[in-house]
């Protein structure tokens, strides 16, 4: 049997329990057609890159599947018919990934990060005044305010 990864997105306005019910429904389809869902991960409610059917967010779910092609085709057919599923993508892979997916690993790392005030290795940006001349531009001399004065005299002449 072939190995597949399938990611699908459910509408934002359904509850987590409804997403779990859809997950069970699609898993049953795979099992009834001679396959097996090795693992499934719910990535939670995430923002979409662009609106899909007037939704800005969606519940993401990923399956790791070992099944014949007919079982995967039947699952995708049911996903396309279901109004709660916005998008689905199934890819055939050479080997299934062990452990958590990259998406769940990133979520775990995010909680370990320092808060926004700490910038880590970035140098202090407060000392910008002592950088010296740029060197790539010639000195333009002192600023002149001729244009500002001419605008004032013009507006005074218009008022008279």
Buried (B, 14 or more C-beta within 10 A) or exposed (E): EBBBBBBBBBBBEBEEEBBBEBBEEBBEBBEEBEBEBBBBBBBBEEEBEEEBEEBEBBBBBBBBBBBBEEBBEBBBEBBEEBEBBBBBEBEEEEEEEEEEBEBBEEBEEEEEEEEEEEEEEEEEEEEEEEEEEEEEEEEEEEEEEEEEEEEEEEEEEEEE
